[in-house]
Amino acid sequence: MKTYDIEVQRLKSLRHDRGLIEIGIDALVLPRSARDDEAATTTSLRFPVEHARSLLVLLKQQIAELDKLQPRSRRSGRC
């Protein structure tokens, strides 16, 4: 299995559709060289802290939008 290093350079968009969240990004994808300290089957995703904070805010907004689509009885947290 090939592994990759993915460096997010810019967040472009975030949307949800039918239970999936799609994130548009500009990214640099490079094959990973074998390292002794990491598992050979791990792909890593790296991005700057400001992108991580923006992504967290955007994901919270999208999840809140998805929660609004649930019937009121399913939003209460009770099963």
C-alpha positions as CSV (number, residue, x, y, z in Angstrom):
1,M,0.0,0.0,0.0
2,K,1.4,3.4,-0.9
3,T,1.3,6.1,1.7
4,Y,1.4,9.9,1.2
5,D,2.1,13.2,2.9
6,I,-0.7,15.6,2.2
7,E,0.0,19.3,2.9
8,V,-3.1,21.5,2.8
9,Q,-2.2,24.8,1.3
10,R,-5.6,26.5,1.2
11,L,-9.2,25.7,2.3
12,K,-11.5,26.5,-0.6
13,S,-15.0,25.2,0.3
14,L,-17.0,23.1,2.6
15,R,-20.5,21.6,1.9
16,H,-22.7,18.8,2.9
17,D,-24.9,16.7,0.8
18,R,-26.8,13.5,1.7
19,G,-24.9,12.7,4.8
20,L,-21.4,13.5,3.4
21,I,-19.3,16.5,4.1
22,E,-17.1,17.6,1.1
23,I,-14.1,19.8,1.7
24,G,-12.5,21.6,-1.3
25,I,-8.7,22.3,-0.8
26,D,-5.6,23.1,-2.6
27,A,-3.1,20.5,-1.5
28,L,0.4,19.2,-2.2
29,V,0.4,15.4,-2.3
30,L,3.8,13.6,-2.2
31,P,4.6,9.9,-1.8
32,R,5.9,9.2,1.7
33,S,9.4,7.8,2.1
34,A,9.7,4.9,4.5
35,R,10.5,6.0,8.1
36,D,11.4,3.8,11.0
37,D,9.4,5.8,13.6
38,E,6.0,5.5,11.8
39,A,3.8,2.7,10.5
40,A,4.3,2.1,6.8
41,T,0.5,2.2,6.2
42,T,-0.1,5.6,7.6
43,T,-1.0,8.6,5.4
44,S,-0.6,12.0,7.2
45,L,-2.5,15.2,6.7
46,R,-0.7,18.4,7.6
47,F,-2.0,22.0,7.6
48,P,-1.3,25.2,9.4
49,V,-3.0,26.0,12.7
50,E,-5.0,28.8,11.2
51,H,-6.4,26.3,8.6
52,A,-7.2,23.8,11.4
53,R,-9.1,26.5,13.3
54,S,-11.0,27.6,10.2
55,L,-11.8,23.9,9.4
56,L,-13.1,23.4,12.9
57,V,-15.4,26.4,12.7
58,L,-16.7,25.3,9.3
59,L,-17.3,21.8,10.4
60,K,-19.2,22.9,13.4
61,Q,-21.4,25.1,11.1
62,Q,-22.0,22.2,8.7
63,I,-22.9,19.8,11.5
64,A,-25.3,22.3,13.0
65,E,-27.0,22.6,9.6
66,L,-27.3,18.8,9.4
67,D,-28.7,18.7,13.0
68,K,-31.4,21.2,11.9
69,L,-32.6,18.7,9.3
70,Q,-33.1,16.0,11.9
71,P,-36.6,15.6,13.5
72,R,-36.9,17.4,16.8
73,S,-37.2,14.2,18.7
74,R,-33.8,13.0,17.4
75,R,-32.0,16.3,18.2
76,S,-32.5,16.0,22.0
77,G,-29.7,13.5,22.4
78,R,-32.1,10.8,23.7
79,C,-32.5,7.6,21.7
